[in-house]
Each structure stands twice: as structure tokens, then as C-alpha cells.
Amino acid sequence: MKRSGLRFSFTEKSKSDDDKSYWYDIEKELAPEFPKVTFIKYERSSEEVRDSIVIASLDEALDEKGLNSPRGIIVTFASDISSKDIVKVRKIFDKSLLGFIDISKPSLLHIPWFKRIVLESKVLGTGAEVGQGQVHLGKILEQSLGELQRIKKLHEKVVPLRQEKIKGINLFSKFAAGFSSGGEFFDIKKSDSQLLIILTHAQSYVASSIVLSHFEQLQKLSKFNRSNLEDFLEGLINECRDLDLIDRDEPESLQLDMLLLDLKTYQFEGYHFGNGAYFSNGDKLSNENKRALNENFFEEAHYEGSLIRGQKLIFASPGVLQNFQLKKEEGLLAKIIKEQYDNGPREVLNEVFFQLKKNTDEDFLKFDASVIYLEVNSNAVMQV
């Protein structure tokens, strides 16, 4: 019976003599995130091997005896490899060659590289040996980008203003699509006692997809606290870091805000990474956090407070700020909120997005933009 999922088939010579558990350790590290990925022994006649990524030693690769695979080839060496041998191997396998691994190094060193291969294989599929992989990938990304932009625009038209009533809270939000890569993701998790809001602004679609995946796991919890919010952030940071999607020197690669509100006491806490801005009853509460998304800055990014009856809390996403900066109108957002907050959520949101889109003929803004407006009912029951 054939196994499902991606397979790596390794020859005996592809392993380090000093560490017989080399590929076992890598498989063990990949298993929690990619349970369908398996490592099998290379057997030339095996049907499973013919549909796997082959891992072979440098000597075996230079021998040229039937190692080709539509999934690709990884070549191993120990400590040193000559430029002459690299050229030979590249000439033999051409587009099938996925790369080289130094097996004299600890196996755990190569985990991020294997993760990237697994993620790319989901998009590329087969076709590496005929050089179609990158062409196929380009077409998929082109189609996906067009489809994503269509969905963004459709969402903006069908849901111009989102409104929810949640136990003493009125929650409003509005979104405008941008054509830059990545984008903004906003979602909530609500229960009888808590409201959790997350908004991220990413520069890549891969990062956005990883955020969605981790937030889906977080939503399975029945109760939230500071500890499990930080567990969520650490898991997200680790995966993005492994895939080189975030960088300590580029805080804008992934910006994130979380707000956890107790629906009995109306006390709140959260994390603020990035250029988004908070306003309360018209006044700005926060400045930009220029720290990159990093576990070392959790304490610095953490905030807390409490709401009272009738209080209005507004969050403008990094994309809102970026679009106003592009129009050279950095101070306009605060002015709108100051002037309009007494008129209610619809007036505030409609005016912000009217000003964002004013004097432009484009269907899209430059950047995705989101505004969240949270209002405590004037007769909300609060636990003291």
C-alpha cells in the first residue's frame, strides 16, 4: 500500500558513519509539523522510491547510475567538496538537483532547509527533472495572486462594514484591499467570558498562511491567558524564523497585535508589535513599537488596562498608517478620529476609508488597511 505525503529515500552511503540516527533525527523533528513526511531506505526497484526525493552520497551521484527522480536529488558529502565535483553533479542532474548537505555537521542544523523543501514541494509537485518546477511555481503564484486580489475586492464589496454584538460589546471593523504582497489578517475568538482579537500585517503570503494555521490551533483552547498567548507567539516566531520570514533587523516583515478582553471585568491585555495605533475616546494611546516580533521583547510589547461603560477603543492597522504616509497625510488619521468619534462607529470608519481612497483611480490601495472599533455598552454589567 502506497503512503501518502512527501517521501525522502536515502542510500546507506548518504548517512554519516559517525551518526547512524542522522535521518531518523531529522524525521523526528519534522513529524510534529509535517506528519505525512517519511524517510525510507533507497531500493532501486521500489515504486515508492521512484516517487520520492532521493538522498545519495557524492560518490553515488558522480557514478550516475539511475538516481534520477521526478521529485529531485539531494547530494551528501562529509566535511569537504571540491568545486570540480559540484560542477560535475550540477551537470549530471541539472534542474533535478535540490542541493548539497554536509553530513559531518549535526543533523539538526539542516531542519530549516528540509522544512523549506517540504513547503516548496506542496506547490511544485513533480517535474523537477524536466525543468518545469519553477515555471509551474510561477504560474501558480501568478494565478493565486490574481485570485487573492479578486477575493479581497469581493470581500470589501460584500462586507463593507462588519458588525458583531458580544456580551456588552459592540465590535465594528472595516477593510480595504491593497495590491502589495502579503497583507493583513484579522480574526476574533469569543466565548461567554473572553474576547480575543488578533491582527497581523505581513510582507509575504507564506507568513500570512502560517499565522492562520497557528491561530486555528490557538482557537481550540477554551480559556486564554498570558501564558498560552506567549506560547502561540513563540510557535509562530519559531516557524517564521526557520523559514527566514522574519528578521531581527526588519520589524516590519511581520507586525502583530493581540487583544484579550475579559467580558466580566472588562480588563484587557495584549501584545503590540509594529506600526498599528490605538485610540481611546479620540485620544491616541500608543506609539509604534519598532521592536521585531521576538520572544525577547514580549515584556516590552505587553500592555494592559481596563475599559469603562461607554468607552470606545479604536485600532488602526499598520496598513492604514502606511497608506496615509504614502499620501503624505500622516496626521490625518488622528484628526479624523478626534473629530468623528462622538458621531459613532460608522462615521469614524467611513471617513477614514473615504480619506484613504480620495484622489485615487485605483481599485486597490497600496497596502491592505483595517480598522477595528470596539465600544462598551453604556449599560454593560461589570463585575467588580
N, C-alpha and C positions, 0 to 999 in steps of 0.2 A: 504494500500500500504506500503510495507516494505521500510524503509530508508536505504540508502547506508552508508558505513563507520562504524567505531567502535562506539559502544554504551556502556554507563555505566548506569546500572539501580540501583537506590538507594532506600532503605526502609525508611520509616518515622523515624524509630528509629536510623538510621545511621547518622542523622543530629544532630547538636548541638542545644539544646533548646534555647541557647542564640543568635543564629545566623541562622535565617530561610533561609537566602540567601546563605548559605555556598556553595552548589554545583552550584548554579547559578553564583556565583563569579568565581569559577574555570572554568566553561564552557565559560564564557565571556573572560577570559584570554587566553584560548586555541583556541578560534574561529578564530583569525586572521591567525594563522599558520596551524590550523587543522579544516577547516570549516565543514568537514563531521563528526566530532566527536560530539555526542549528549549525553545528560543526560536525562534519562526518569525515571518515577516512577515505582517502582517494583510492578508488578502484576503477581502472580504465574502462571496464565493461559496464559499470553501473549506470543505469538510466538517471539516477539522482545526481550523480557526478556530472553528467553531461549538461544538467540544468543548474549548475552551481558556479559560484566564484571559486576558481582553482587557486590554491596557495602552494607554490612549489619553490624549491631551493634554486639558487642561481645556477648551479651546475645542471640541474634538470631543465631549466629554462633554456640554457645555451645548447642543450642536447637536441631541442626542437622536436621531440617525439610525442606528438599527439596531445599536447597540453592545451590546445585551443579550446575556449569555452565562449558561448554567446554572452555569458554574464561577465566575463573578464578574468584577468590573471593578476595575482599579486606575487611578487618575487621576493624571497627572503635571502638575506646574507648575514654573515656574522662579522661584526667589527669594521670590516673594510670592504670596499668595492671600487674597482677601477673605472675610470671614465670610458675606457675602451669597452668594458663589459656592459656598461649602461647603454652605450650606443648600439651594441650588438642586440641586446634584449629588446630595445625600442624598435629596432629594425625588424626583428622577428615577429613581434606581437602587435606592433603599430597601435591602433586605437583600442585593442583589447587590453593593453597594459594599464592597470589601475594604479600601480605604484610599487615601491620597494619598502621593505621593513627590515630594520636591523634587529635580529633576534638575540643579539648579545645584550640588548637593553631590557629592562623589566617589562613584562607584557602589559602591565597597567598603563605604561606610558603611551600605548597605542590605542587606548579606548576611545578618545575623541575622534581619531581618524576612522576607526571602524564604525562609529555611530554615523559619521558623515556618509560613509559608503552605503550604509543601510538606508538612510533617509533618501539619498540620491537614487538608489535602486528602485524605490517606490514610484519615482517619477519616470526614470529612464527605461525601466523594464529591461528587455533583452535588446540585442542589436549592436553590442559594442564592437564585435569583430568586423562588422562591415562599415564601421564608422558612422552609423546613423544615430548614435546615442545623443550627442549634443544637438544635432538638428532636431531630433524628436523632442528633446527637452525645451529647445527654443520655441517650437510650435506650441507645446503645451502651456508654457508660461505666457506666450502671446494670447492664446485663447483664454487662459484663466484670468489674465489681467483685464481683457475686454469684458468677460463675464462678470468679474468682480465690480467693475465700474458700472455695468448695467444694473447690477443688484443694488449697489449703493444709491444710484439715482432713483430706482424704483422704490426703495425703502424711504428715501427722502420725500417722494411724492405721496406714497400711500400712508405713511405715518409722519406727517409734518410736525405733530406735537404729541408726544407720548405722555399719558397721564395715568397715575395709579393712586389709589387711596389705601393706606396701610396703617391701620390702628392709630389714629391720632395724627397721622402724617399725610400730607398731600405731596406727591412727588411728580414733578414735570421734567421733561427733557426734550431737547431738540437737537437734530443732527443735520449737518450739511456735508455732502461728499466732496472729497478732494481727489486730484488725479495723481498725486505723488505716491511713490511706492510705500508699502506698509499701510499705516492708517490707524484709526482709533477704534477701540473695542470697549463697550460699556455694558455691564450687566449687573443684576442685583440678585440677592438671595434673601428671602424673607420668611419669617416664622412668626408665631404668636408673640415672641419675646424679643426678637432681634431683626435688624435690617443691616445687610452687608452690601455695600456698593463698591465696585471696582471699575476703574477706567485706566486703560493703558494707551500709550501713543508710541507706536513702533515704526522704525525705518525699513523694516522688511516684513514680507508676508509670512515668512517662516517663523519669525518671532511672534507675530500675532497668533499664528496657529498653535504655537507652544503655550502661550498664555491661556488660550481657550481650553486646551487639554488639561492644564493644571487647575484651572478654575472649576472645570467639571468635576474633578476629583475633590476639590475643597468643598463643593456644594453638597457632597454626600454626608458631610458631618451634620449632626443635629444641633450642635452648640458651638459657638465660636468664642475664642478668647485670644489674648495677645500671643500666647504660645503657639497655637495652631496657625495663626496668621503668619507668624515668622517662619514656621515650618514650610508653609506654602511658598513664601518668598525665597527661602533657601533652595527649595527644589527647583523653582523657576530659574533662579540665578545660576545654579549648577548646570542645568541643561543648556541654557543660553551661552554660558561661558565655555562649555565643552564644544559647542558648535561655532565659537568665535562670533556670536551675535551681539555680545555686549563687551564693553571695554572700559577699564577704569578711567581712561583719558577721554572718553566720549560719552558723557552723561546723557546725551540726547538720543542715543541709539535705542534705548527703551526707557520711557518715562512711565511712572505708575503712581496712582493714588488709590488708597483704600479707606473706606469709612465704615466703622462698625458702630451702630446706634442701638442702645438698649431702649426698647419700646415701653418699658415700665418707668424707668427713672429719667429717660431722655439724656443720659450721659453718653458721650461718644469718645472714640479714639480711632486712630488710623495712622497711615504712613503716607508721606508726601515726598516723592522723588520726581523732580522735573520742574517744568515751567508753568504748570497749571496754577490758577489763582482762586482763592476762596474769598467770598464776601459775605458779610452778615449785616442784614438791615441796611444795605447800601455801602457799608464801610469795608475796605479791604483788610483781610485778616492775616494773610500770609505773603511772604516773598518767595521768589523762585528758589528751589533747592538745587544748587549746582553740583551736588554730590551724585556720582554714578550709582546705579542700583547695585548695592553691595552690602553684604551682611555686617561689615564693619561700621556701617553708618545707620543701622536700624535705630539706635538710641537717638541719634540726631534727627532722623526723619520722622520719628514718632511724635504724635500730637494727641491732645485730649482736651475735653471740655464738656459743657452741658448746654442744652437748649431750654428755653422757656416758652410758655404758651405764646403763640403769635409770632415767634421768631422765624425769620427767613434765612436760609443758608443757601448760597449760590456757588457752584463750582464751574469755572470756565476752563476748558481743556487747553493743553499746550497748543493744539492746532488753532484755537481761537486767537490766542496771543500771537502766533506766528503769522496768521493771515492779516491781522491788524498791523503788525510790524512791516509786512510786505507793502501795505498801503501807506506806510509812514504815518500811522494813526495810533501809536502805542497808548496814548492816554484816553482814547475814545471809549474803551470798554468800561473803565471805572466811572466815567462821566455818565454813560447810559444807565448803568446800574444804580448810581446815586440818584439820578433824576426820575427813574421809572419804577423803582421797587415798590413804592406805595400804590402803584396802579395795578399790581397783580402780576402773576407769572406770565400770562400770555403777552402782556405788553412788553415786559422785560425781554422775553425770548424773541418775540417777533422783531423788536427794534434792534437787538444785537445782530440778528441774521440779515435784516434789511441793510444795515450798515456794512456788513461783511460783503454783501453781494452788489452793493451800489456801484455804479460806474464800471461794471464788467459785463462783457457779452458772452463769457464762457459759461458752459453748463456746470462746470465744476469750479470749486475754489482751488487754490494751490494745495492746501492741506485739509484733511478731514477736520471738522470742527464740531464740538459737542458742548452743550451747556446743561447742567443739572440744577434744578431748582427745588429745594426741599423746604416745606412750610409746615410748622407745627400748628395744629388746630387751636383756636383760641379757647376752646372748652375741653382740651385734651386732659384725660385723667392721669396725673403723675404720682408715682409712688415716692414718698419722701423717705 
